[in-house]
Amino acid sequence: MTDRHTAYIVTLEEPMREDDAEATLNALRQIRGVLDVRPVIAGMEQMSGAIRMQAAWRKALYDLAGNGPSPSQS
């Protein structure tokens, strides 16, 4: 038996202005089987997630520069 998909989450590369997003929203609505498309408004949740991701990358790059690649990466 196979799983059934009920939804997909699409993440944009960068936040898009609401007035520029209408064509993207309409294109997603044209996909067969799409019932509804609702934008996720950028807020503190997205900002805090982006800040945590940037901090993790910064730490990883700092560790790489200071210690070189880990033994599992060489």
Number of C-alpha atoms within 10 A of each C-alpha: 3 4 5 6 6 6 9 7 5 8 8 7 6 6 12 12 9 9 7 9 12 11 10 10 14 11 10 16 15 10 9 7 7 12 10 9 11 8 9 9 12 10 8 9 9 13 11 11 11 12 11 12 12 12 12 12 12 12 12 12 13 12 13 12 10 9 9 12 11 9 6 5 6 6
